[in-house]
Amino acid sequence: ESSSSISLAKGFSDAQNGGPAKFDIQDIEIQEGMFIYLIIDCKPDGSGSPHHGDGTTIQLNITTESYTPPPPPTFEKDILPILSSRCLDCHGTNTQEADLAVHQVSKIIFGGENGSALEPGNPESSYLWTMIQQGAMPPEESEPLTSREKAIIFRWIKTGASTSEDLTNVKRRTYITDEDREFWAYRLPKTRSLPAISNIQLAESPIDNFLLKRLEDESLSYSEIASKNTLIRRLYFDLIGLPPSPEQIEDFLNDDSANAYSQLVDRLLASPRYGERWGRHWMDTVGYVDVRLYDGDGTTVYVNEGMWRYRDYIIRSFNTGKPYDQFIQEQLAGDELVDWKNTSDWSPEVMDKVVATGYLRNIEDHTS
């Protein structure tokens, strides 16, 4: 095989000082904002003519002569003038919406309510650039940034966010405050020694030590151990919400094995009735209803179509022992956990994650 190089066009552009480049292809002047398309369809096969679908490999080289790249933008010279005309009314020295000021690089790095807004060298990780890309900054009522201005800001961040300001001791604001860190749920658990108790024979698990210690401080102790007849009724009502049958009571009373109680617990936890019983508590918490009625509607009742699927999802989750963190994630953002728009495999796992977002339909949605 052999390859050859063909010069389709030659041109020259003066791109000094960051100005827009332009060059000529034959008698056409190519300027900023124009696009060049190369449509090539050729493969020698002896026929003497190209065929649709034939392929080849093309290497396109753009050569520059005596080109000196412009220096990186600086905040004071290149960025502040852009921000001054668009952003300082809301994020300047007098007003800081969302607690964000952008009149100094240190202020941008420190950030606002959404955390630090600048990561020098990394535009994609900089909240400032994210807001610009999404069109949220500047706001709609302000003059939008031009493509050139966006390019300058991007290049400024990419090249390290140059500034004359001393950033040695700049701090970053985070989502998590010191007060948040002290909240018990976010502190690492620590192993505690078991409290000493008098009636050590009553402690069947470490939890008993803490319970008995509190009782002993009040000169109290456990009540008498419940009878097996009482225990089976407690278990049935607590775990499945139904009373045991006479036959089930008799079987339990006649079971003298050491693990009779734990085996009964396991059987009830494996019962479909367990999810129905305890799933109700969750559905009450999130406001689950099969129908809805608005003020002023009189006797008109609207059916929440398909909500039964969410109800069944809750029951299945309890019955299968789904981890709590997964249970919450699926309800808040199950549709983001799977590519449901493009899937052809609606497996129970995929369906569960989408149905879980029925949680969000338990209240009136005004976001359309």
VOPAGU-2260 file (C-alpha; in pm, 1 decimal, decimal comma):
REM VOPAGU-2260
SITE   aa  ch    i         X         Y         Z
SITE  GLU   A    0       0,0       0,0       0,0
SITE  SER   A    1     113,9     353,5     -59,6
SITE  SER   A    2     -10,7     688,8      58,6
SITE  SER   A    3      13,7    1027,9    -100,6
SITE  SER   A    4     -27,5    1383,3      21,8
SITE  ILE   A    5    -239,0    1626,7    -175,9
SITE  SER   A    6    -253,8    1998,5    -103,2
SITE  LEU   A    7    -613,5    2110,9    -147,7
SITE  ALA   A    8    -556,9    2469,1     -40,3
SITE  LYS   A    9    -306,6    2701,0     115,2
SITE  GLY   A   10    -371,4    3013,7     315,1
SITE  PHE   A   11    -220,6    3253,0     563,9
SITE  SER   A   12    -372,6    3410,9     871,4
SITE  ASP   A   13    -244,7    3676,7    1106,4
SITE  ALA   A   14    -368,7    3547,1    1441,9
SITE  GLN   A   15    -143,6    3754,4    1663,5
SITE  ASN   A   16    -273,7    3910,0    1984,5
SITE  GLY   A   17    -563,2    3667,1    2005,1
SITE  GLY   A   18    -746,1    3824,9    1711,7
SITE  PRO   A   19    -984,3    3630,9    1484,4
SITE  ALA   A   20    -811,1    3421,1    1220,6
SITE  LYS   A   21    -897,7    3404,7     850,9
SITE  PHE   A   22    -749,0    3248,9     539,1
SITE  ASP   A   23    -836,7    3180,9     175,7
SITE  ILE   A   24    -927,2    2860,1      -2,0
SITE  GLN   A   25    -895,2    2943,3    -369,5
SITE  ASP   A   26   -1101,6    3263,0    -400,8
SITE  ILE   A   27   -1315,1    3210,8     -85,3
SITE  GLU   A   28   -1220,2    3389,3     235,8
SITE  ILE   A   29   -1275,3    3171,4     542,6
SITE  GLN   A   30   -1350,4    3376,8     854,0
SITE  GLU   A   31   -1438,1    3316,2    1218,8
SITE  GLY   A   32   -1771,6    3138,2    1256,4
SITE  MET   A   33   -1758,8    2963,1     917,0
SITE  PHE   A   34   -1733,1    2585,0     884,3
SITE  ILE   A   35   -1527,6    2382,5     639,1
SITE  TYR   A   36   -1656,3    2042,7     526,9
SITE  LEU   A   37   -1437,4    1791,9     344,8
SITE  ILE   A   38   -1647,1    1539,8     150,1
SITE  ILE   A   39   -1427,3    1268,1       7,6
SITE  ASP   A   40   -1543,7     941,1    -143,5
SITE  CYS   A   41   -1275,2     746,4    -321,5
SITE  LYS   A   42   -1107,0     410,9    -313,9
SITE  PRO   A   43    -913,8     273,4    -609,3
SITE  ASP   A   44   -1075,3     -50,4    -721,3
SITE  GLY   A   45    -996,3     -50,3   -1091,0
SITE  SER   A   46   -1331,4      89,9   -1194,8
SITE  GLY   A   47   -1194,5     436,4   -1256,7
SITE  SER   A   48   -1472,9     606,0   -1060,4
SITE  PRO   A   49   -1561,5     655,0    -691,6
SITE  HIS   A   50   -1845,4     460,2    -534,2
SITE  HIS   A   51   -2084,6     567,6    -262,1
SITE  GLY   A   52   -1974,8     419,9      68,0
SITE  ASP   A   53   -1611,6     371,6     -30,2
SITE  GLY   A   54   -1380,9     472,9     250,5
SITE  THR   A   55   -1035,2     610,4     293,2
SITE  THR   A   56    -818,0     762,6     560,8
SITE  ILE   A   57    -734,2    1130,3     543,2
SITE  GLN   A   58    -483,8    1318,3     750,4
SITE  LEU   A   59    -548,9    1690,4     773,2
SITE  ASN   A   60    -258,6    1907,8     877,4
SITE  ILE   A   61    -288,7    2276,1     962,7
SITE  THR   A   62      52,2    2437,5     964,3
SITE  THR   A   63     128,7    2770,4    1126,4
SITE  GLU   A   64     438,1    2977,4    1063,2
SITE  SER   A   65     607,3    3203,9    1315,8
SITE  TYR   A   66     309,0    3179,5    1548,7
SITE  THR   A   67     346,2    3303,5    1903,5
SITE  PRO   A   68      50,4    3211,7    2125,4
SITE  PRO   A   69     -91,4    3504,7    2321,6
SITE  PRO   A   70     -24,2    3514,8    2696,9
SITE  PRO   A   71    -288,0    3362,5    2925,7
SITE  PRO   A   72    -574,7    3595,4    3018,6
SITE  THR   A   73    -552,7    3765,8    3355,4
SITE  PHE   A   74    -841,4    3843,2    3585,7
SITE  GLU   A   75    -777,4    4215,4    3617,3
SITE  LYS   A   76    -716,6    4280,3    3244,7
SITE  ASP   A   77    -943,3    4031,1    3068,8
SITE  ILE   A   78   -1202,5    3882,0    3304,6
SITE  LEU   A   79   -1305,2    4159,9    3542,5
SITE  PRO   A   80   -1425,5    4389,6    3258,8
SITE  ILE   A   81   -1657,4    4110,8    3138,9
SITE  LEU   A   82   -1790,4    4035,5    3486,2
SITE  SER   A   83   -1826,2    4405,5    3571,2
SITE  SER   A   84   -2071,7    4462,1    3287,7
SITE  ARG   A   85   -2275,2    4146,4    3350,0
SITE  CYS   A   86   -2244,5    4017,3    3705,4
SITE  LEU   A   87   -2140,5    4272,2    3967,2
SITE  ASP   A   88   -2488,8    4418,1    4016,7
SITE  CYS   A   89   -2587,7    4088,9    4178,4
SITE  HIS   A   90   -2247,9    3950,6    4283,2
SITE  GLY   A   91   -2036,9    4255,7    4365,1
SITE  THR   A   92   -1925,6    4440,2    4675,6
SITE  ASN   A   93   -2272,7    4562,5    4775,6
SITE  THR   A   94   -2495,5    4270,8    4678,1
SITE  GLN   A   95   -2409,4    3902,2    4683,2
SITE  GLU   A   96   -2698,5    3687,1    4570,0
SITE  ALA   A   97   -2656,1    3330,6    4692,3
SITE  ASP   A   98   -2367,9    3470,8    4903,2
SITE  LEU   A   99   -2145,8    3475,0    4592,6
SITE  ALA   A  100   -1916,9    3765,7    4498,7
SITE  VAL   A  101   -1712,9    3766,8    4175,8
SITE  HIS   A  102   -1521,8    4096,4    4193,0
SITE  GLN   A  103   -1212,1    3919,1    4325,0
SITE  VAL   A  104   -1064,8    3580,2    4242,2
SITE  SER   A  105   -1038,9    3495,9    4612,2
SITE  LYS   A  106   -1413,5    3559,7    4646,1
SITE  ILE   A  107   -1490,1    3331,4    4351,6
SITE  ILE   A  108   -1272,3    3056,0    4493,7
SITE  PHE   A  109   -1432,6    3096,5    4836,3
SITE  GLY   A  110   -1773,2    3066,0    4667,3
SITE  GLY   A  111   -2128,9    3101,5    4790,0
SITE  GLU   A  112   -2422,3    2888,4    4895,8
SITE  ASN   A  113   -2329,8    2627,4    4634,7
SITE  GLY   A  114   -1971,3    2597,1    4748,6
SITE  SER   A  115   -1651,9    2708,7    4577,4
SITE  ALA   A  116   -1714,6    2855,1    4230,1
SITE  LEU   A  117   -1367,3    2824,3    4080,6
SITE  GLU   A  118   -1120,0    2540,4    4034,1
SITE  PRO   A  119    -813,4    2693,4    3861,4
SITE  GLY   A  120    -701,0    2474,5    3574,0
SITE  ASN   A  121   -1028,5    2282,5    3554,6
SITE  PRO   A  122   -1326,1    2464,6    3396,0
SITE  GLU   A  123   -1546,3    2153,5    3404,4
SITE  SER   A  124   -1516,0    2140,6    3784,2
SITE  SER   A  125   -1572,1    2515,3    3828,5
SITE  TYR   A  126   -1923,9    2616,2    3931,2
SITE  LEU   A  127   -1872,7    2956,1    3763,4
SITE  TRP   A  128   -1814,5    2791,3    3425,9
SITE  THR   A  129   -2099,9    2545,8    3479,0
SITE  MET   A  130   -2343,8    2833,1    3532,5
SITE  ILE   A  131   -2213,1    3010,9    3222,7
SITE  GLN   A  132   -2245,3    2697,0    3011,3
SITE  GLN   A  133   -2600,9    2637,0    3132,8
SITE  GLY   A  134   -2701,3    2993,3    3048,3
SITE  ALA   A  135   -2782,4    3068,6    3412,1
SITE  MET   A  136   -2512,3    3334,6    3436,2
SITE  PRO   A  137   -2563,5    3611,0    3352,5
SITE  PRO   A  138   -2943,7    3598,0    3404,6
SITE  GLU   A  139   -3187,1    3630,3    3115,2
SITE  GLU   A  140   -3251,8    4001,1    3172,8
SITE  SER   A  141   -2881,4    4079,0    3123,3
SITE  GLU   A  142   -2692,3    4092,9    2796,3
SITE  PRO   A  143   -2567,1    3740,9    2724,5
SITE  LEU   A  144   -2200,2    3662,4    2697,4
SITE  THR   A  145   -2062,4    3641,0    2346,1
SITE  SER   A  146   -1884,4    3330,9    2223,1
SITE  ARG   A  147   -1557,8    3521,3    2237,8
SITE  GLU   A  148   -1615,6    3626,4    2599,5
SITE  LYS   A  149   -1699,6    3270,0    2696,9
SITE  ALA   A  150   -1382,4    3150,5    2526,2
SITE  ILE   A  151   -1174,3    3403,3    2720,9
SITE  ILE   A  152   -1326,3    3295,1    3053,6
SITE  PHE   A  153   -1276,0    2928,2    2966,7
SITE  ARG   A  154    -913,3    2986,9    2869,4
SITE  TRP   A  155    -854,3    3194,2    3183,3
SITE  ILE   A  156    -974,6    2909,7    3406,0
SITE  LYS   A  157    -797,8    2645,5    3196,5
SITE  THR   A  158    -462,3    2824,8    3219,6
SITE  GLY   A  159    -479,8    2856,9    3597,5
SITE  ALA   A  160    -700,5    3163,3    3661,9
SITE  SER   A  161    -414,8    3413,4    3662,7
SITE  THR   A  162    -449,8    3711,6    3897,0
SITE  SER   A  163    -229,3    3964,7    4073,3
SITE  GLU   A  164    -407,7    3880,4    4398,2
SITE  ASP   A  165    -226,8    3668,0    4656,2
SITE  LEU   A  166    -423,6    3343,1    4685,0
SITE  THR   A  167    -190,6    3168,4    4928,7
SITE  ASN   A  168    -433,5    3151,3    5219,9
SITE  VAL   A  169    -763,5    3148,1    5032,6
SITE  LYS   A  170   -1026,3    2922,1    5186,7
SITE  ARG   A  171   -1312,8    2744,0    5015,4
SITE  ARG   A  172   -1669,9    2738,3    5132,0
SITE  THR   A  173   -1822,1    2392,3    5137,2
SITE  TYR   A  174   -2176,1    2260,8    5151,0
SITE  ILE   A  175   -2102,9    2116,3    5494,4
SITE  THR   A  176   -2057,8    2357,9    5783,0
SITE  ASP   A  177   -1876,1    2288,9    6108,7
SITE  GLU   A  178   -2216,1    2271,5    6274,5
SITE  ASP   A  179   -2324,1    2007,5    6022,8
SITE  ARG   A  180   -2016,0    1801,0    6100,5
SITE  GLU   A  181   -2109,1    1789,9    6467,0
SITE  PHE   A  182   -2452,1    1640,6    6396,5
SITE  TRP   A  183   -2460,1    1289,6    6540,7
SITE  ALA   A  184   -2563,1    1117,8    6215,9
SITE  TYR   A  185   -2246,4    1236,5    6037,7
SITE  ARG   A  186   -1999,2    1147,2    6310,1
SITE  LEU   A  187   -1805,7     824,2    6296,6
SITE  PRO   A  188   -1944,8     565,4    6536,9
SITE  LYS   A  189   -1724,2     486,1    6830,9
SITE  THR   A  190   -1710,9     161,5    7021,3
SITE  ARG   A  191   -1839,6     203,9    7373,6
SITE  SER   A  192   -1758,9     -21,2    7662,8
SITE  LEU   A  193   -2053,2    -207,6    7810,5
SITE  PRO   A  194   -2185,5     -59,1    8133,6
SITE  ALA   A  195   -2149,4    -274,2    8441,8
SITE  ILE   A  196   -2475,8    -422,3    8570,2
SITE  SER   A  197   -2576,5    -626,4    8872,3
SITE  ASN   A  198   -2810,8    -876,4    8707,7
SITE  ILE   A  199   -2563,4    -995,0    8445,8
SITE  GLN   A  200   -2759,9   -1318,4    8404,6
SITE  LEU   A  201   -3042,3   -1118,6    8243,4
SITE  ALA   A  202   -2821,2    -983,2    7965,8
SITE  GLU   A  203   -2869,7   -1199,2    7658,6
SITE  SER   A  204   -2713,0    -939,5    7425,7
SITE  PRO   A  205   -2495,7    -624,9    7464,2
SITE  ILE   A  206   -2809,1    -413,1    7425,1
SITE  ASP   A  207   -2941,1    -561,5    7748,0
SITE  ASN   A  208   -2646,8    -410,5    7935,0
SITE  PHE   A  209   -2752,9     -58,5    7840,1
SITE  LEU   A  210   -3120,0    -123,7    7913,2
SITE  LEU   A  211   -3054,2    -289,0    8246,4
SITE  LYS   A  212   -2809,0     -16,4    8349,7
SITE  ARG   A  213   -3075,2     249,1    8296,8
SITE  LEU   A  214   -3330,0      43,5    8488,3
SITE  GLU   A  215   -3091,6     -27,2    8775,2
SITE  ASP   A  216   -3021,9     346,2    8808,6
SITE  GLU   A  217   -3391,3     377,2    8896,3
SITE  SER   A  218   -3388,2      64,3    9116,9
SITE  LEU   A  219   -3583,7    -124,6    8852,2
SITE  SER   A  220   -3530,1    -438,2    8647,7
SITE  TYR   A  221   -3692,5    -637,3    8370,0
SITE  SER   A  222   -4045,0    -766,2    8410,3
SITE  GLU   A  223   -4098,3   -1138,3    8440,2
SITE  ILE   A  224   -4016,3   -1330,3    8122,7
SITE  ALA   A  225   -4329,9   -1353,4    7910,6
SITE  SER   A  226   -4496,3   -1687,4    7850,7
SITE  LYS   A  227   -4465,2   -1856,8    7513,0
SITE  ASN   A  228   -4834,3   -1790,8    7456,2
SITE  THR   A  229   -4770,7   -1416,2    7497,5
SITE  LEU   A  230   -4453,4   -1422,7    7288,9
SITE  ILE   A  231   -4616,3   -1578,9    6984,8
SITE  ARG   A  232   -4900,6   -1327,1    6990,4
SITE  ARG   A  233   -4653,0   -1039,6    7019,8
SITE  LEU   A  234   -4451,2   -1166,1    6727,0
SITE  TYR   A  235   -4749,8   -1216,6    6500,4
SITE  PHE   A  236   -4905,1    -878,6    6572,1
SITE  ASP   A  237   -4571,8    -693,4    6555,0
SITE  LEU   A  238   -4438,4    -851,5    6236,9
SITE  ILE   A  239   -4742,7    -929,4    6021,5
SITE  GLY   A  240   -5027,8    -752,2    6200,8
SITE  LEU   A  241   -5239,9   -1066,2    6227,7
SITE  PRO   A  242   -5306,8   -1302,2    6519,7
SITE  PRO   A  243   -5173,3   -1656,8    6512,8
SITE  SER   A  244   -5418,5   -1937,1    6451,3
SITE  PRO   A  245   -5492,4   -2190,0    6727,4
SITE  GLU   A  246   -5289,9   -2448,2    6536,2
SITE  GLN   A  247   -4989,6   -2213,5    6509,5
SITE  ILE   A  248   -5006,3   -2139,5    6881,4
SITE  GLU   A  249   -5021,1   -2508,5    6965,7
SITE  ASP   A  250   -4725,1   -2590,3    6739,6
SITE  PHE   A  251   -4514,5   -2320,5    6904,7
SITE  LEU   A  252   -4610,0   -2425,1    7257,0
SITE  ASN   A  253   -4515,7   -2784,2    7180,4
SITE  ASP   A  254   -4178,2   -2688,3    7029,1
SITE  ASP   A  255   -3924,9   -2729,2    7310,1
SITE  SER   A  256   -3616,1   -2666,3    7094,6
SITE  ALA   A  257   -3374,6   -2392,4    7204,7
SITE  ASN   A  258   -3418,0   -2197,3    6881,4
SITE  ALA   A  259   -3797,7   -2222,4    6857,3
SITE  TYR   A  260   -3839,2   -1848,3    6909,5
SITE  SER   A  261   -3573,9   -1740,1    6654,5
SITE  GLN   A  262   -3713,6   -1982,5    6396,7
SITE  LEU   A  263   -4059,2   -1832,0    6442,0
SITE  VAL   A  264   -3911,9   -1484,2    6390,1
SITE  ASP   A  265   -3747,4   -1599,0    6066,0
SITE  ARG   A  266   -4070,7   -1754,5    5937,6
SITE  LEU   A  267   -4268,3   -1437,2    6001,9
SITE  LEU   A  268   -4002,2   -1216,7    5841,8
SITE  ALA   A  269   -4021,0   -1440,1    5533,6
SITE  SER   A  270   -4399,3   -1405,4    5515,8
SITE  PRO   A  271   -4545,8   -1180,6    5239,3
SITE  ARG   A  272   -4762,8   -1031,6    5514,1
SITE  TYR   A  273   -4451,0    -877,2    5671,7
SITE  GLY   A  274   -4404,0    -631,5    5382,3
SITE  GLU   A  275   -4774,1    -551,2    5379,0
SITE  ARG   A  276   -4770,2    -476,6    5751,0
SITE  TRP   A  277   -4454,1    -265,6    5770,4
SITE  GLY   A  278   -4483,9    -112,7    5424,3
SITE  ARG   A  279   -4797,1      63,3    5550,4
SITE  HIS   A  280   -4588,5     267,0    5792,5
SITE  TRP   A  281   -4369,4     392,5    5507,7
SITE  MET   A  282   -4669,3     468,6    5286,5
SITE  ASP   A  283   -4830,3     663,6    5570,3
SITE  THR   A  284   -4508,2     861,0    5611,5
SITE  VAL   A  285   -4483,0     960,8    5243,8
SITE  GLY   A  286   -4856,8    1028,2    5210,4
SITE  TYR   A  287   -4953,2     741,9    4979,5
SITE  VAL   A  288   -5313,1     748,1    4852,8
SITE  ASP   A  289   -5490,3     562,5    4573,4
SITE  VAL   A  290   -5722,6     855,3    4501,2
SITE  ARG   A  291   -5701,7    1232,0    4540,1
SITE  LEU   A  292   -5948,2    1511,0    4606,8
SITE  TYR   A  293   -5885,9    1884,9    4581,6
SITE  ASP   A  294   -6052,7    2168,3    4767,5
SITE  GLY   A  295   -6359,4    2287,7    4580,7
SITE  ASP   A  296   -6401,7    1965,8    4384,8
SITE  GLY   A  297   -6707,7    1862,7    4579,9
SITE  THR   A  298   -6756,2    1491,0    4553,0
SITE  THR   A  299   -6528,6    1446,0    4250,9
SITE  VAL   A  300   -6265,7    1183,2    4323,1
SITE  TYR   A  301   -5965,6    1134,2    4096,5
SITE  VAL   A  302   -5790,7     798,7    4071,4
SITE  ASN   A  303   -5411,2     804,1    4091,3
SITE  GLU   A  304   -5362,8     572,9    3795,9
SITE  GLY   A  305   -5084,6     321,6    3837,2
SITE  MET   A  306   -5001,4     419,1    4195,0
SITE  TRP   A  307   -5063,1      61,1    4301,2
SITE  ARG   A  308   -4731,0     -18,1    4134,5
SITE  TYR   A  309   -4553,7     205,9    4387,3
SITE  ARG   A  310   -4745,4      38,8    4670,2
SITE  ASP   A  311   -4631,8    -304,1    4552,1
SITE  TYR   A  312   -4274,0    -174,9    4514,9
SITE  ILE   A  313   -4274,3     -75,8    4881,9
SITE  ILE   A  314   -4406,2    -416,4    4987,2
SITE  ARG   A  315   -4147,2    -598,4    4774,3
SITE  SER   A  316   -3867,0    -385,0    4916,1
SITE  PHE   A  317   -3958,2    -475,2    5272,5
SITE  ASN   A  318   -4004,7    -842,8    5191,7
SITE  THR   A  319   -3670,9    -873,2    5010,8
SITE  GLY   A  320   -3475,6    -684,6    5277,6
SITE  LYS   A  321   -3361,0    -412,6    5039,2
SITE  PRO   A  322   -3080,5    -198,2    5191,4
SITE  TYR   A  323   -3214,5     132,0    5321,4
SITE  ASP   A  324   -2973,1     351,1    5122,6
SITE  GLN   A  325   -3075,6     178,7    4798,6
SITE  PHE   A  326   -3441,6     209,4    4900,4
SITE  ILE   A  327   -3405,8     588,3    4936,1
SITE  GLN   A  328   -3194,0     637,5    4622,9
SITE  GLU   A  329   -3443,5     454,9    4402,7
SITE  GLN   A  330   -3734,7     665,4    4523,0
SITE  LEU   A  331   -3552,8     995,5    4484,6
SITE  ALA   A  332   -3380,7     926,9    4151,9
SITE  GLY   A  333   -3456,7     576,9    4026,2
SITE  ASP   A  334   -3506,7     709,0    3673,6
SITE  GLU   A  335   -3147,2     836,0    3681,3
SITE  LEU   A  336   -3008,1     498,4    3785,5
SITE  VAL   A  337   -3113,3     323,4    3463,4
SITE  ASP   A  338   -3132,2     427,2    3097,6
SITE  TRP   A  339   -3506,2     358,6    3085,9
SITE  LYS   A  340   -3566,5     570,2    2775,3
SITE  ASN   A  341   -3348,9     348,0    2557,9
SITE  THR   A  342   -3376,0      10,4    2727,7
SITE  SER   A  343   -3535,2    -287,0    2557,5
SITE  ASP   A  344   -3491,6    -508,6    2861,7
SITE  TRP   A  345   -3758,8    -415,6    3114,6
SITE  SER   A  346   -3633,3    -654,4    3377,2
SITE  PRO   A  347   -3787,2    -647,1    3726,6
SITE  GLU   A  348   -3475,6    -463,2    3848,2
SITE  VAL   A  349   -3512,2    -188,4    3585,3
SITE  MET   A  350   -3887,7    -164,2    3638,6
SITE  ASP   A  351   -3843,7    -136,7    4015,3
SITE  LYS   A  352   -3614,3     165,5    3987,0
SITE  VAL   A  353   -3856,2     352,7    3762,2
SITE  VAL   A  354   -4165,9     259,4    3962,4
SITE  ALA   A  355   -3989,0     370,8    4281,9
SITE  THR   A  356   -4015,0     732,9    4167,4
SITE  GLY   A  357   -4387,5     705,2    4234,9
SITE  TYR   A  358   -4275,7     846,8    4568,6
SITE  LEU   A  359   -4262,6    1185,5    4393,8
SITE  ARG   A  360   -4628,5    1154,2    4292,4
SITE  ASN   A  361   -4753,9    1141,8    4648,3
SITE  ILE   A  362   -4789,7    1519,6    4649,0
SITE  GLU   A  363   -4931,2    1758,9    4392,4
SITE  ASP   A  364   -4661,5    1839,9    4137,2
SITE  HIS   A  365   -4655,4    2199,5    4009,1
SITE  THR   A  366   -4331,2    2159,3    3815,3
SITE  SER   A  367   -4499,9    1986,1    3518,0
